[in-house]
Amino acid sequence: MPTETTSEIHFLGRQVTRNELALIREVVATCGGLSRMELANTVCELLGWTRLLGSLKGRECREFLEKLESNGLLRLPEKRMGRPVGRRTEVPVTERGEPGVPLVGSAGEVGRIEFEQVRAEDERRWFRELVGRYHYLGHAVPFGAHLRYLVFASEPEKAIVGCVQFSSAAWRMVARDRWIGWNDATRARNLQHVVNNSRFLILPWVRVKNLASRVLSMVVRQMAADWQERYGVEPLLAETLVDPARYRGSCYRAANWIELGVTSGRGRMDRLHEREGVAPKTVLVYPLAPDAVRRLRES
């Protein structure tokens, strides 16, 4: 988190120099007509803050600029109307999102499980509606890099059975960080290889035994390939949080995810430490390579 001591300012674990901070301030001061997102993208372009395949780290940079503002280091333009990252979005209610024909049985009776990556606008609306209407957390704009999937079963006829979303990992999670055994500097370098399963939904009219664990087992392999193709980064570890007040996480355990402990209950946006212990979650992880932990510890 930025402080007034410029030598201590970091962006995604990388120290920001005085010259870079001066450039950031100049961009913000002289480009007053731009939105916060446009300012963030401009800063990324000027400073080369990109992913391996060249896309800008715009969303992360916008959060960084807002942290600088909260510490009095610059003044951003007022927020424009829109869907802020991490906030719940307006959920459409259409016939397409109405409950389907009940699907009952076992995982072996529903044929192939297929994953369709959400790309087109109509797919994004459908995903938003299903997650918004049927997931207890609702739909929120994902943080940073992300992939979303619509999940289908092929028998007795092709039908949607769920939705899965992966997004950027939490910056700090004590149970995960202790299990990996990395220090702050190593985490800053290697956190990009950890991906968060931020939404998982089997639709309520789908009551198929062992389907959830089968989907989880398959989708992490699909995600690992797609994430590397899109972002040029090899995922080594998937993580997720389960609310123990609602779920036991049995499907994750059946899919060989490893339980590590519980979070502090603050949430990733609790910058002032006001929510300690409010909503602790169970932390589970799934290594995506045999030597995942060793590679994540490497300097």
C-alpha positions in Angstrom: 0.0 0.0 0.0 1.4 3.4 -0.9 2.7 5.7 1.9 3.9 9.3 1.8 7.5 7.9 1.8 7.9 7.5 -2.0 10.7 5.0 -1.6 8.1 2.6 -0.1 5.5 2.8 -2.9 5.0 -0.4 -4.8 2.8 -1.5 -7.7 2.1 -5.2 -7.6 5.2 -5.8 -5.6 7.5 -3.6 -7.8 9.0 -0.5 -6.3 7.9 2.7 -8.0 10.7 5.2 -8.4 10.5 9.0 -7.7 10.7 9.7 -11.4 7.8 7.3 -12.1 5.7 8.8 -9.4 6.4 12.3 -10.8 5.3 11.1 -14.3 2.1 9.5 -12.8 1.3 12.8 -11.1 1.9 14.7 -14.3 -0.4 12.5 -16.3 -3.2 12.8 -13.7 -2.7 16.6 -13.5 -2.6 17.3 -17.2 -5.2 14.8 -18.5 -8.1 15.9 -16.5 -10.6 15.0 -19.2 -9.8 11.3 -18.9 -11.7 8.8 -16.8 -9.9 7.0 -14.0 -9.7 3.9 -16.2 -8.3 5.9 -19.1 -5.7 7.5 -16.8 -4.7 4.0 -15.5 -4.3 2.7 -19.1 -2.2 5.8 -20.0 0.1 5.3 -17.0 0.5 1.6 -17.9 1.4 2.5 -21.5 4.0 5.1 -20.5 5.6 2.9 -17.8 5.3 -0.4 -19.7 3.1 -2.0 -17.0 1.9 -4.9 -19.2 1.3 -8.6 -19.0 3.6 -11.0 -20.8 1.4 -10.9 -23.9 1.2 -7.1 -24.0 -2.2 -6.3 -22.5 -2.2 -3.4 -20.0 -2.6 -3.9 -16.2 -5.2 -1.2 -16.3 -7.6 -2.4 -13.6 -4.8 -3.1 -11.1 -3.3 0.4 -11.9 -6.6 2.1 -11.3 -6.7 0.6 -7.8 -3.1 1.7 -7.3 -4.0 5.3 -8.3 -6.9 5.3 -5.9 -4.5 4.2 -3.1 -2.2 7.0 -4.0 -5.1 9.4 -3.8 -6.2 8.0 -0.4 -2.7 8.8 0.8 -2.8 12.4 -0.5 -0.2 11.8 -3.2 -2.4 12.9 -6.1 -6.0 13.9 -6.9 -8.1 11.9 -9.3 -11.1 13.0 -11.3 -14.5 12.2 -9.8 -15.7 8.7 -10.5 -18.0 8.4 -13.6 -21.1 6.3 -13.6 -20.4 2.7 -14.5 -19.7 -0.7 -12.9 -16.8 -0.4 -10.6 -14.5 -3.3 -10.2 -15.6 -5.6 -7.4 -19.1 -4.1 -7.2 -22.3 -5.9 -7.9 -23.8 -5.2 -11.3 -27.3 -4.8 -12.6 -28.6 -8.3 -13.3 -30.8 -8.8 -16.3 -33.9 -11.0 -15.9 -34.8 -12.8 -19.1 -36.5 -16.0 -20.3 -33.0 -17.3 -21.0 -32.2 -17.2 -17.3 -35.4 -18.9 -16.1 -35.1 -22.3 -14.4 -34.8 -25.1 -17.0 -36.0 -28.6 -17.0 -34.9 -30.4 -13.8 -31.8 -32.5 -14.4 -31.5 -35.4 -12.0 -29.2 -38.4 -11.8 -25.5 -39.1 -11.5 -22.5 -37.5 -13.2 -22.1 -40.5 -15.5 -25.6 -40.1 -16.9 -25.3 -36.6 -18.3 -22.7 -37.3 -21.0 -19.8 -35.0 -21.8 -19.1 -31.9 -19.7 -18.2 -29.0 -22.0 -16.8 -25.5 -21.1 -17.5 -22.5 -23.3 -15.4 -19.5 -22.5 -17.4 -16.3 -22.1 -16.3 -14.0 -24.9 -19.2 -12.4 -26.7 -21.6 -9.8 -25.2 -24.6 -12.1 -25.2 -22.5 -14.7 -23.3 -21.5 -12.1 -20.8 -25.1 -11.1 -20.2 -26.1 -14.7 -19.8 -23.3 -15.4 -17.4 -24.2 -12.2 -15.4 -27.8 -13.2 -15.2 -27.2 -16.8 -14.1 -24.6 -15.8 -11.5 -26.5 -12.8 -10.4 -29.8 -14.6 -9.9 -28.6 -17.9 -8.5 -25.2 -17.4 -6.8 -25.5 -16.2 -3.2 -22.7 -13.6 -3.7 -24.3 -12.3 -6.9 -22.3 -11.1 -9.9 -19.5 -8.6 -9.4 -17.0 -7.1 -11.9 -13.9 -9.4 -11.6 -10.6 -8.0 -10.3 -7.8 -7.9 -12.8 -7.2 -10.8 -15.1 -10.1 -13.2 -15.4 -11.7 -16.0 -17.3 -15.4 -17.1 -17.2 -17.1 -20.3 -18.4 -20.6 -21.5 -19.1 -20.8 -25.2 -18.3 -22.9 -27.6 -20.3 -23.9 -31.3 -20.1 -24.4 -33.1 -23.4 -27.2 -35.6 -22.4 -30.1 -36.2 -22.6 -29.6 -33.1 -24.7 -27.2 -30.2 -24.4 -28.1 -28.0 -21.5 -26.4 -25.5 -19.3 -25.6 -26.8 -15.8 -23.4 -24.1 -14.3 -21.0 -21.2 -14.4 -17.4 -20.8 -13.2 -15.2 -17.7 -12.9 -11.5 -17.4 -12.3 -9.8 -14.1 -11.5 -6.6 -12.6 -10.0 -5.5 -14.0 -6.7 -5.8 -12.2 -3.4 -2.6 -10.1 -2.7 -2.2 -11.5 0.8 -3.8 -14.6 2.5 -2.1 -15.8 5.6 -3.1 -19.5 5.3 -2.0 -19.7 1.7 1.2 -17.8 2.1 2.2 -19.9 5.1 1.5 -23.1 3.2 3.6 -22.0 0.2 6.3 -20.7 2.5 7.3 -17.6 0.4 8.4 -14.2 1.6 6.9 -10.9 0.6 9.4 -10.3 -2.2 8.9 -13.8 -3.7 5.1 -13.5 -3.4 5.3 -10.2 -5.3 7.1 -11.9 -8.2 5.2 -15.1 -8.3 1.6 -14.2 -7.3 0.7 -13.9 -11.0 1.0 -17.8 -11.1 -1.9 -18.1 -8.5 -5.5 -17.9 -9.8 -8.6 -17.5 -7.7 -11.8 -19.4 -8.4 -14.0 -16.5 -7.4 -17.4 -17.9 -8.5 -18.6 -21.5 -8.8 -22.3 -22.3 -9.5 -24.2 -25.4 -10.2 -27.7 -24.2 -11.2 -30.4 -25.0 -8.6 -32.5 -27.1 -10.9 -29.5 -29.4 -11.7 -29.4 -32.1 -9.0 -26.8 -34.5 -10.4 -24.7 -36.5 -7.9 -21.0 -35.8 -8.1 -21.4 -33.3 -10.9 -19.9 -30.4 -9.0 -16.6 -32.3 -8.2 -16.4 -33.6 -11.8 -16.8 -30.0 -13.1 -14.1 -28.7 -10.7 -11.7 -31.5 -11.7 -12.0 -30.7 -15.3 -12.3 -26.9 -15.3 -9.0 -26.2 -13.6 -7.2 -28.0 -16.4 -9.2 -26.0 -19.0 -8.4 -22.8 -17.1 -4.7 -23.5 -16.9 -4.4 -23.8 -20.7 -6.7 -20.9 -21.4 -5.0 -18.6 -18.9 -1.6 -19.2 -20.3 -2.9 -18.6 -23.8 -4.6 -15.3 -22.9 -2.2 -13.8 -20.5 1.1 -15.6 -21.2 1.4 -16.7 -17.6 1.4 -20.4 -16.5 -0.9 -20.9 -13.5 0.7 -23.1 -10.8 -2.0 -22.9 -8.1 -5.7 -22.4 -8.0 -7.3 -21.1 -4.8 -10.8 -20.5 -3.5 -12.7 -19.4 -0.5 -15.7 -21.2 0.9 -18.2 -19.7 3.4 -18.4 -22.3 6.2 -21.7 -20.8 7.4 -23.2 -21.9 4.1 -21.2 -24.8 2.7 -18.8 -27.5 3.7 -16.8 -27.4 0.5 -17.3 -31.1 0.0 -17.2 -30.9 -3.8 -13.8 -29.2 -3.6 -12.4 -31.9 -1.3 -13.8 -34.6 -3.6 -12.0 -32.9 -6.5 -8.7 -33.2 -4.4 -8.5 -29.5 -3.4 -6.5 -29.1 -0.2 -7.9 -27.2 2.9 -5.4 -24.8 4.4 -7.3 -23.0 7.1 -9.4 -19.9 7.4 -9.1 -16.2 6.5 -9.1 -13.3 8.8 -12.6 -12.4 7.6 -11.6 -9.0 6.4 -12.0 -9.3 2.6 -9.7 -8.0 0.0 -11.2 -4.4 0.0 -10.9 -3.9 3.8 -8.0 -1.4 3.6 -8.6 0.0 7.1 -8.8 -3.3 8.9 -12.4 -2.6 10.0 -13.8 -6.1 9.3 -11.4 -8.4 11.2 -13.3 -11.7 11.9 -16.5 -10.5 10.4 -16.8 -13.2 7.7 -14.0 -15.8 7.9 -13.8 -18.2 4.9 -12.2 -21.6 4.5 -9.2 -21.5 2.2 -8.7 -24.3 -0.3 -6.0 -24.7 -3.0 -5.3 -27.0 -5.9 -1.8 -27.4 -7.3 -1.7 -27.3 -11.1 1.8 -28.7 -11.4 3.6 -31.5 -9.4 6.2 -29.0 -8.3 3.9 -26.0 -7.9 4.9 -25.1 -4.4 8.7 -25.3 -5.1 8.3 -23.1 -8.2 6.2 -20.5 -6.3 9.0 -20.3 -3.6 11.7 -19.7 -6.2 13.2 -16.2 -6.2 
